[in-house]
Amino acid sequence: MEDYESLEELVKRRRELVGCSVRSIVDGQVYRIVSVLDKRARDSFEELNGSSLCEFYRDYDIDPMEPAIVIERYGFRLLHAPSLLRRIYSPAELAGLGVAREVMKAIKLNLLRWSDTSCNIVRMLSPVEVDGIEIRFSDQPEVLEVA
């Protein structure tokens, strides 16, 4: 994922990776890792009509030696290259990695203060003049609630 490991290393860590959440840099969607395969990106895959991951993701710089990973979203499975995935860590996983509770609290507080901070920035910038036209920004953010 960020810096993918060798095929051998990923296969060794297969158990801990299965079930992890990742975000694809190709489409921005979140997926779950289903499997780490014993095949490399350069190998041909029946699922890709005989093409390799390198050919399938030709617009990206994929190392032909990196392993293939199966990811899933809403029951739909696809082959992917780990270099095109970014791991998403849960708070519990971060705690397991030694991220201090104080750091997590600070991150959460910064997110809660973002609305006030952004309003202050808008107040400082507004109005802006572009080609003789004065542009004013509202400093009252729209509030959305997600259930």
C-alpha positions in Angstrom: 0.0 0.0 0.0 1.8 3.3 0.6 5.2 1.7 0.1 4.2 -1.8 -0.9 6.4 -4.7 0.2 7.8 -7.5 -1.9 5.5 -10.3 -3.0 7.0 -12.5 -0.4 6.5 -10.0 2.4 2.9 -9.3 1.5 2.2 -13.0 1.2 3.7 -13.5 4.7 1.4 -10.7 6.0 -1.6 -12.0 4.1 -3.6 -12.8 7.2 -3.2 -9.3 8.8 -4.0 -7.5 5.5 -7.2 -9.4 4.7 -10.1 -7.3 5.9 -8.1 -4.0 6.0 -9.7 -0.9 4.4 -7.9 0.8 1.6 -8.6 3.8 -0.7 -7.9 3.4 -4.4 -6.0 6.4 -6.0 -7.5 5.3 -9.3 -11.1 6.0 -8.4 -11.0 7.4 -4.9 -13.3 4.7 -3.6 -12.9 2.7 -0.3 -12.4 -1.1 -0.6 -11.7 -4.0 1.7 -8.7 -6.3 1.0 -10.0 -9.8 0.2 -6.7 -11.6 -0.7 -3.1 -11.2 -1.5 -2.3 -13.3 -4.6 0.8 -15.3 -5.4 1.0 -13.5 -8.7 2.8 -10.4 -9.8 1.5 -7.3 -11.7 3.3 -8.4 -14.8 1.5 -11.8 -14.9 -1.6 -12.3 -17.1 -4.9 -12.7 -15.4 -8.0 -14.5 -16.7 -10.2 -11.9 -15.0 -8.5 -9.2 -17.2 -9.0 -11.3 -20.4 -5.3 -12.3 -20.3 -4.0 -8.8 -19.6 -1.6 -8.0 -16.8 -2.2 -5.4 -14.1 0.5 -3.3 -15.7 -1.4 -3.3 -19.0 -4.8 -2.7 -17.2 -3.4 0.3 -15.2 -1.1 1.5 -18.0 -1.7 5.2 -17.1 0.0 4.6 -13.7 3.6 3.7 -13.0 3.2 0.1 -11.6 6.2 -2.0 -10.7 5.8 -5.2 -12.7 7.2 -7.1 -9.7 4.6 -6.0 -7.2 2.0 -8.5 -6.1 -1.7 -8.5 -7.1 -4.3 -7.9 -4.5 -8.0 -8.7 -4.7 -10.2 -5.9 -3.2 -14.0 -5.7 -2.7 -16.7 -3.1 -2.5 -20.4 -4.0 -2.1 -19.7 -7.5 -3.1 -17.9 -6.5 -6.3 -14.3 -7.8 -6.4 -11.5 -6.6 -8.6 -7.7 -7.1 -9.0 -5.6 -4.2 -8.0 -1.9 -3.2 -7.5 -0.9 -2.3 -3.9 1.0 0.8 -5.1 -2.3 2.3 -6.1 -3.9 1.7 -2.7 -3.7 3.8 0.5 -4.3 2.1 3.8 -7.1 3.5 6.0 -6.4 3.0 9.7 -9.2 2.8 12.3 -8.6 4.5 15.7 -8.1 1.1 17.3 -5.4 0.3 14.7 -3.7 3.7 15.3 -3.7 3.0 19.0 -2.1 -0.4 18.3 0.6 1.4 16.3 1.3 3.6 19.3 -0.4 6.8 18.1 -0.9 8.6 21.4 -4.5 9.3 22.6 -3.5 13.0 22.9 -2.6 13.1 19.2 -6.0 11.5 18.3 -7.8 14.0 20.5 -5.9 16.9 18.9 -6.9 15.7 15.4 -10.5 15.4 16.4 -10.5 18.9 18.0 -9.0 20.4 14.9 -11.7 18.9 12.8 -14.4 20.3 15.2 -12.8 23.8 15.0 -12.5 23.8 11.2 -15.8 25.5 10.7 -14.8 28.5 12.9 -11.3 28.6 11.4 -12.6 28.6 7.9 -15.1 31.4 8.7 -12.2 33.5 10.1 -10.2 32.9 6.9 -13.2 34.0 4.8 -13.7 37.1 6.9 -10.0 38.1 6.4 -10.1 37.5 2.6 -13.4 39.0 1.9 -14.0 41.1 -0.1 -11.7 40.3 -3.0 -11.4 42.4 -6.1 -10.8 40.7 -9.5 -10.7 42.9 -12.6 -12.6 45.6 -11.0 -15.3 43.3 -9.7 -15.7 43.1 -5.9 -16.5 39.5 -4.7 -17.8 39.0 -1.2 -17.9 35.5 0.5 -20.5 34.5 3.0 -19.0 33.8 6.4 -22.0 31.7 7.4 -21.2 28.1 6.3 -23.9 25.8 5.2 -24.6 23.1 7.8 -25.2 19.6 6.7 -26.1 16.7 8.9 -25.4 13.1 8.0 -27.4 10.5 9.8 
